[in-house]
Amino acid sequence: MMHSVDLRTLKAFVTVAREGNVTRAAEQLHLTQPAVTLQLKRLAADTGITLFRRTSTGLELTHEGALLAAKAEQVLAALVDFGQTAGHLATRVRGKLRIGTIIDPEFTRLGAFLKALIESGPGIETTLRHGMSGDVPEGLRRNELDAGFFLGDPNDFEPVSELCGEGAAKLFHGRELARLTYRVVAPPSLASFVRGADWTQLAALPWIGTPPASVHNRLLTRLFMDLGLRQNFVAQVDQEASMVAMVRTGVGLSLCRESIALHEQQAHGLIVADAVTIGTTLSFLCLEARRDNPTIAAAFDAIRRVWG
């Protein structure tokens, strides 16, 4: 009865079992043929089992040899798994990660992102801070966030001095995730004014305003400033989720994602302006100076795996 196992002998046994040939097995193991043969003889002697029978094409496992080879495969696989786990534990990223989140979690694939982050960095403790898009770059600046989702152009938040000059350093590092289209929605009472209207005509209609941190505010402010127009604000809301609800009550116009606009049109009879659209980008941001931080790098790796 054998009391210990030489792992090199087990590896030689498994390799010969797979190849059915000592010469090919020796080549794979970078050993001589006599050395492999000696290891097989020692294993057979220690176990008291006939491991192989010779055939016209090489070596074939006996019934007992096949059972033993299966166990040997399990032992070697467990050893590899042990090494991988030990290496992962020794090198895994540890730390805290403060993530800014925006809009609905389904659209940003937040659940899948957090799952991927846990898988790649089980030692990372995450804290989510939900707000409006413009809160993310400001949170990064003030060191209140480590990374976050963002809607719009990050250059809007770059210091003017850093944007001047070719090759000037950027404050933010970002990965673009998706392009979004926004549409104007209006209550049914304004249908005749909205259908076929351009931005100049829409500007004069009653609008529901949002804070500067809102992507709606940034998109429309830039658009109307470029056209030399001012929006006719009749109400202000401090939460983007309230905008569509106020449109339903007939207060005024609002900007919202195309998917939401089309849903509101079908479900609640809201009117979607058919002559204008405005586009923007969903990104994942961090400070350029911190992009190589291990926890932040792990977050960007998780984003890559989820968003492709």
N, C-alpha and C positions, 0 to 999 in steps of 0.2 A: 504494500500500500504506500503510495507516495504522500509525503507530508508537505511539500513545497513545490511551487511551479516556477520554472525559469521562463520569463516572458519571451526571451529570444527564441527558446525552443518552441513555445506556443506559436510565435509568429512564423517560424519555419514550417511547422506542421500545417497551419492554416494556408500558407502560400502554396505548399505542395498540393494540398487538397484542392485548391482552386485551379492550379495549373495542370494537375495530373502528370507532372513531369518534374523530376528533381533538377535537371539542368536549367530549365526556364526559371524555376523558383530560385535557384542559386544566383542567377543573373539579376533578378529583381531585388534580392536581399544583399547583393554585392558580397557574396560569400563564394567559397569554392564548393564544388559538388561534394567532395568527401566530407566537408564540414557539415553540410546540410544532412547528408546521409547519417552521419554520426549522431546528430541531434534527434533524428527520427528513431534511431535504434535505442537511444537512451530513454526517450519518451515511451516507446513500446515496452522496454524492460521495466521502467518505473510503474507503469500502469498495469502491466500484465495483459495487455490487449494487442491483438493483431490489428494494426491500423489500416494497412493497405494490402491489396492483392495485385499482382502483376497481370497485365493484359497485353494484347498485341500492340496497343497504342500507347501504353504507359502504365501509370498507377491508378488504381480505382479504390476508393474507400470501402472498407467493409461496413457492415451494418453498425457494429459497435464504433468503428472509426468515424462514421458519419455523425453519430450522436455526440461523440466527443468533440468533433470539429465544430459542431453547432455551438457547443458550450464555450469552446475556445474563441469563437467569433464574438460571443457575448462579452467575454472577459476583455478582449482587446478593444471592443467598442466602448465598454465602460471606462477603460483606461484613457481613451481619447477624450471621452466626455469629461472625465475628471480633469484632464489637463486644460481643456477649453474653459471649463467652469472656473478653475483656479486662475487662469489668465484673465478671464473676464472680471473676476472679483478684484484682482490686483490692479487692473487698469481702469475700472469703471469710474465714470465721472460722478463726483459728489458735489453737492452744493444746492443753493436755492435759486429759483428762476421765477422772476415776476413777469407775467405775460399780460399785455394789454389785449383785451378782446372787444370786438365791435359787432354790430348787427346781429343776425341770428346765428347760433352755433352750427346749425345744419349747413348753412351756406359756406361758412369758413372751414367746415370739416373739423371742427374743434375736437370732437370725441375721438376721431381717428388719429388726429395729430397727437393728443395726449397719450393715447395707447401706444403709438410709435415711439414717443418720447420715453415712456416708462420702459419699453422693451430695450431701447438703446442706452438709456441711462437710468437704471433702477435706483441709483443713489441720489437722483435729483428730486428735490422737493419743490413742487410748483404752487404758485399763488396766482389766481386769475383776478384781474381787475377790469370790470366791464365799464365801458363808457362810449363817448363819441370818438370818431376817427381822429380828429385833431388833438385829442387828449394824449394820443400815443407818442408822437414825436416830442411833445412837451414833457411827457413823463420820462422819456429817454434822456432828454436834456438835463432834467432835474435829478436824475438817478433814482427815480421812483419806479421805473420799469427797466427790465433788461432787454425785452423784445416785445413785439406786438404786431397785430394786424393793422393795416392802414388802407384807407380809401383816398385816392387822389394822387397828386404829384408831390413826392417828398421834397422837391426843390422849393416848394412854397415855404418850407420851414428851415431852409438853409440860410445861415447868416449871409447878408449881402456881400460882405468882405470876402467870404470864402468862395463865392460864386464868380468873383472877378478874376480874370486872368486864365489863360489856357493851362490846363493841368492842375488847377487849384484843388486842394484837398476838400473832400466832401465830408460833411458831418455824419451823414447816415449811410448805412449799407442796407440794401434791400433786395429781395427776390420777388419778382413779379409772379403772381399766381393766376390771375384771370382778368379779362377785360369785361367790364359791365356797361350796360346801356341803361340810361335813366329816361323816364318819360314823365310828362306833365299830366296829372289827373285833376279833374274838375267835377263839381257836383252837377247833376243833370240839368239844373236850372240855368247853367251857363253853356249848355251844349252848343247853341247857335253861335256863341262868341268864340268857342274853342276850336270847333271843326274847321280845318283849313287855315288856322291862324298861324302867323309867324311870330318870332320872338318879340318884335316891336308891338304887335297887337296884344300879345299875351301879357306884356309888362304892365299895361294899363288896367288889367283886370285885378280883382282882389286876390292877394296872396297870403299864405300862412308862412310866417318867417321862422327861422331856426337860429340857434346860437352860432357864433363864428367857428366853433370847433366842429360843427356839423359839415359833412361833405356836401350836403345840399346847399348850404350857405356859400361855401367856397366855390362850388361849380357855377352857381347862378350869379354870384357877385362878380366874378371874373367875366362871365359871358355878357352881362348887362353893362358892365363898365366899358368893355371893348366896343359895345354898340352905342355907347353914350346914353344909356337909358337908366331909369330908376324903377325898381319894382314898387308896386302899390301895396304895401303891407297893411293888412287890417287886423292881424293877430300875430302873436308870437308864442311859440311853445318851446319848453326847455328839454323836451324829450322827443326824439324822432318818431317813436312809436305812436305818439299822439296825433301826428300830422294827418294820416289817412282817416282817422276817426273824425277829425274836424272837417275834412273834405266831405265825408258822408253826411254831416249835419248841415252842409250848405254854406260853410263860412267862406271858403275860397279855394284857390288852386294850391297844389303842392307838387313837389318832385318826388318820385320814388322809383325803385328798381323796376325794370320792365316786367319781370315775372310777377311782381306784386301788383303792378298797374293792370296787367291783363286779368289777373285773378279778381281784382276789385271791380273791373268792368263786367265780368261775367257774374260774380256773386252778388254785387250790390248796385250794379247799374251806373257806376261812375263813368265819366267820359274821359277818354284818353286822347290827348292832342295828337292828331295824325300827321302833322306837317313838321314837327320838330323832335329831335332827340339830342341827348348829350351823353358822351361816354367818359369813362374814367377807368382806373386800374385798382385792383385789390393786390396789395403787397404785404410782405412780412419784413419788418424793419428791426434794426438794432443800430447802435452807434458804430460808425466805421472803426473807431479806435478800440472797440471791444469785440469785434467780429471773431477774433481768435480765442476768446475766452472759452474754456472747455464746455461750460453749461450752455452758452449761447450757440457754440458750434454744434452741440448735440441737438438743440432746438431746430437749427436750420437743416440738419440732416434728417430730422423727423419730418419737417415740412417738405423736403425733397421727395421722401419716400411716399408721402400721402398725396402730394400734388403732381409729382412727376416732373 
